[in-house]
Amino acid sequence: MSRLLREIEDIRKSEIPLCGPYRLTGKAPDSLRVVFLLPYMHEMSLMCMGPLALYDLVNRGSDIPAVAERAIRYSCLRASGNRLAPPEGEVYRTIESASPVATADIVGVSIANSGDLPSFFRLLDLAGIPRRSADRVFGRHPLVVGGNGGFANPEILADYVDVVALGEGEASMVELIRVVHRARGAHAAMDPELAKESVLEELSRVPGLYVPAMYDCELRPGGGVTAVRPRTPRVPAKVRPQFLGLDELHAAHFVAPISNGKRGVVVPTLGCRWACHFCTLGVPPFRQAPFELLDAYLEELEKHDIAQVVISSATFTQYGKRYALLDRLREHSHRMDGRATTIIGSIRADELSARYLDAVSQLGDTGHFFTELKLGGPRGIVTLAPEFAAPDLVRIFNKTMTPQRVHRSIDLLRENEHFAHIMLYFIVGAPGETAADRRAVADYAVDVFRRFDRANGTVILKLQQFMPEPGTVSQRLPMADPALMEGHVEEIRERLRELVGTEAHERNYRVVWDQASRLLLESVCLRGDRRIGHVLESLHDAGVDPARISAERLREALTAHGLDHGHYLRRLDPYEPVPWEVVNDVDRDQESRLMTELDRRGAGDRPTGMGTPGLLIV
């Protein structure tokens, strides 16, 4: 048995279906194979709630003519530069049937962040699937479907994916499966190219599915588009993401259907009640999980002696039954004889209360799953998201909390010894930002540390570059050249040392910064047209590791394709077509108002000082 097959067998043995077994015997004999490609190791792949919800839906639906499988980044895969390959001349296989991924009928590629889009080429090469849509033959190669936040601008990979599923894919993916299933029989005798064209046109009319091949783009020299038009009158001019009502969401959207025996995942809330201008969390409608579902899930975890629970929620304190759930988690901790660990997602400062902090402190061991801080003392970490130190920027970008609320929250935290460390999230490089604004970030950190009053505590500054995300009100704003960010970050570090001294800086403060290479790729992927996909492919073929790309290497690749990096950094006119125009649904008047406010700020004084943070407890 090969190393890959042994690993697949070990994965199968370790997995526990938490929502009951999958009974696939009732599926039609001619059911399609749908494979979800997840670019993570096994443990992290079990936290990909979007693909897992679709996987669960397909396998539980006896009337859905398909069986879903998964393929992940197996630990035995050989890495060489930017490439992955199976060991021993093997082919890339799925977990469930150990069948080759390349023989699937449909392959779903989930990419969480636009800076990770180069992983698309790595995954398809690993599977032995032709990268470009035009090179894949209907009936011989799988239909390739993209999804998740990395496809917020679906035009980047327009020549590579066949379909992009927007929003929550339950309704659109099921219809996609039905269309492909019907076509496989009906078009068997048809010319494969004509059959594929027919299928793609039919899929383009399914709400929530964007089919790039059905649209023509007029490309602007240097980058961008002048127009995007449907190729035929039968293709819709706009495609909008689909979101489901609470009664349409099945259990796997709120609780992870599979565990490796170590942890379970619950999602108490979907969406957010707030709508900050730079964030997509407020786009989907806000919905809450039935408490009875979460309660039953925790019982299932206890049956399998699974101690760790991850609460994956952008706004946990917006969950109406949060105290009932915290009480239930305390019971879970007791039943696990103190072995339980609870990982809690984010909350807001204006939703914080002494009751909440007391309830969290009784859960036992808590921590931050995604941050390896290795800090001494209590593990409780408070994460405040001020975003900006300047109060006027906080207001302009539609943050809603006042300094008074933040001070109140810190007072509450000071009284609770369970929390010892604070992480502050700040955005750097926003339009109109000055050196004084950046220095004020360090001032803010010192103010918080003094108010928190933990001599052995730590303040971690987590800095992120301002990126105008497609689908947000800020999508047309300019962005700073990522190559300049290191200097901006150093300004903040130096100011912090100046305020507290080298010894206190080393003992009580940390500054964490994103990878510059990721930001470089993100700066062109957020705003790119179809030519950027070709740039990414050429970099992939040249063996360039996306995690180590330099500004010079990226600009060389852009120039070779007749593109200018400056085009993607510039401010876009409110009525200029964007490459993602077909899926763009942002209010242009709201965009114009945001630009006007930032212009006014640039023309006048820029007040600095403590802003109006949001708060996350993790």
Secondary structure as GFF3:
##gff-version 3
##sequence-region A 1 618
A	DSSP	alpha_helix	3	14	.	.	.	ID=ss1
A	DSSP	beta_strand	16	17	.	.	.	ID=ss2
A	DSSP	beta_strand	32	37	.	.	.	ID=ss3
A	DSSP	alpha_helix	42	45	.	.	.	ID=ss4
A	DSSP	alpha_helix	49	60	.	.	.	ID=ss5
A	DSSP	beta_strand	66	71	.	.	.	ID=ss6
A	DSSP	beta_strand	78	80	.	.	.	ID=ss7
A	DSSP	beta_strand	83	85	.	.	.	ID=ss8
A	DSSP	three_ten_helix	87	89	.	.	.	ID=ss9
A	DSSP	three_ten_helix	101	103	.	.	.	ID=ss10
A	DSSP	beta_strand	106	110	.	.	.	ID=ss11
A	DSSP	three_ten_helix	114	116	.	.	.	ID=ss12
A	DSSP	alpha_helix	119	127	.	.	.	ID=ss13
A	DSSP	three_ten_helix	133	135	.	.	.	ID=ss14
A	DSSP	beta_strand	143	147	.	.	.	ID=ss15
A	DSSP	three_ten_helix	149	151	.	.	.	ID=ss16
A	DSSP	beta_strand	163	165	.	.	.	ID=ss17
A	DSSP	alpha_helix	170	186	.	.	.	ID=ss18
A	DSSP	alpha_helix	192	204	.	.	.	ID=ss19
A	DSSP	beta_strand	209	210	.	.	.	ID=ss20
A	DSSP	three_ten_helix	212	214	.	.	.	ID=ss21
A	DSSP	beta_strand	215	219	.	.	.	ID=ss22
A	DSSP	beta_strand	225	230	.	.	.	ID=ss23
A	DSSP	three_ten_helix	246	248	.	.	.	ID=ss24
A	DSSP	three_ten_helix	251	253	.	.	.	ID=ss25
A	DSSP	beta_strand	258	259	.	.	.	ID=ss26
A	DSSP	beta_strand	263	266	.	.	.	ID=ss27
A	DSSP	beta_strand	269	270	.	.	.	ID=ss28
A	DSSP	beta_strand	287	288	.	.	.	ID=ss29
A	DSSP	alpha_helix	291	303	.	.	.	ID=ss30
A	DSSP	beta_strand	308	311	.	.	.	ID=ss31
A	DSSP	three_ten_helix	316	318	.	.	.	ID=ss32
A	DSSP	alpha_helix	322	335	.	.	.	ID=ss33
A	DSSP	beta_strand	341	344	.	.	.	ID=ss34
A	DSSP	three_ten_helix	349	351	.	.	.	ID=ss35
A	DSSP	alpha_helix	354	361	.	.	.	ID=ss36
A	DSSP	beta_strand	365	367	.	.	.	ID=ss37
A	DSSP	beta_strand	380	387	.	.	.	ID=ss38
A	DSSP	alpha_helix	391	396	.	.	.	ID=ss39
A	DSSP	alpha_helix	403	414	.	.	.	ID=ss40
A	DSSP	beta_strand	419	428	.	.	.	ID=ss41
A	DSSP	alpha_helix	435	452	.	.	.	ID=ss42
A	DSSP	beta_strand	458	465	.	.	.	ID=ss43
A	DSSP	three_ten_helix	482	484	.	.	.	ID=ss44
A	DSSP	alpha_helix	485	508	.	.	.	ID=ss45
A	DSSP	beta_strand	509	513	.	.	.	ID=ss46
A	DSSP	alpha_helix	516	525	.	.	.	ID=ss47
A	DSSP	alpha_helix	530	541	.	.	.	ID=ss48
A	DSSP	three_ten_helix	546	548	.	.	.	ID=ss49
A	DSSP	alpha_helix	551	560	.	.	.	ID=ss50
A	DSSP	alpha_helix	565	569	.	.	.	ID=ss51
A	DSSP	three_ten_helix	581	583	.	.	.	ID=ss52
A	DSSP	alpha_helix	588	603	.	.	.	ID=ss53
A	DSSP	beta_strand	614	617	.	.	.	ID=ss54
###
